Amino acid sequence: MAYNPANEVTDKVAIVTGAASGIGLAIAELLHARGAKVVAEDIDPAVEGLARPGLLPLVADVTRDGSAEKAVGLAVETFGRLDLLVNNAGRILYKPVIEMTREDWNWQMETNVTGAFLHSREAVKAMMPNKSGAIVNIASYASYFAFPGIAAYTASKGALAQLTRTQALEAIEHGIRVNAIGVGDVVTNLLNHFMEDGRGFLAEHGKKAPIGRAARPEEIAEIVAFLASDRASFIVGSVVMADGGMSVPIG
């Protein structure tokens, strides 16, 4: 029988954090287009513009106590279950360590790691009775490689990779797979809060990858859909690299 990837998430129920723009928006829209019911969560009220049948926006800060419970409760109460969590919300700031304040550090760690922890904890609780589910964390090639000026970001993404592996071992006995994507440069608004042309910077930096370009958010969304599907049933605790070859060692 021919397999149609367009049907692989049909009727699944998903939560996507950081869904107002960039990678999160592409993920929410792709999952919904392929038949999933989606709770699209973001601190930015612009996420409310995504509202349509089967796509429910939630304005919330992933770092705040209660936000994860609210997102999971909304998914279960509205759509009857939870099958997929995508921890995409993330922040970055360029500062050397000696100039970085504790507030700068916490601003990134709380979103990139603590928010993922809180949502993953609540999502697993909701998935356990069904003995199935998937969590996909949007990590980075910065999970493994150091870059001057982004110590908090690299530390947070390294922690996210380790959270992925550890929770994968805890959750798999309940039929829940936890994986991550090691994302490279993607043309998004990630840098726009402190850089005039953040999208242009990412597009230019992406040219350093062996593939010679940055990714489009839709390319990362396709990997999320795959990891959420039964085609990825044997992938557990992996960080799937999608960085255009940036992480390939060159001799």
Buried (B, 14 or more C-beta within 10 A) or exposed (E): EEEEEEEBBEEBBBBBBBBBBBBBBBBBBBBBBBBBBBBBBBBEEBBEEBEEEBBBBBBBBBBBEEBBBBBBBBBBEEBEBBBBBBBBBBBBBBBEEEEBEEEBBEBBBBBBBBBBBBBBEBBBEBBBEEEBBBBBBBBBBBBBBEEEBBBBBBBBBBBBBBBBBEBBEEBEEBEBBBBBBBBBBBBBBBBBEEBEEBBEBBBEBBEBBEBEBBBBBBBBBBBBBBBBBEEBEEBBBBBBBBBBBBBEEEE
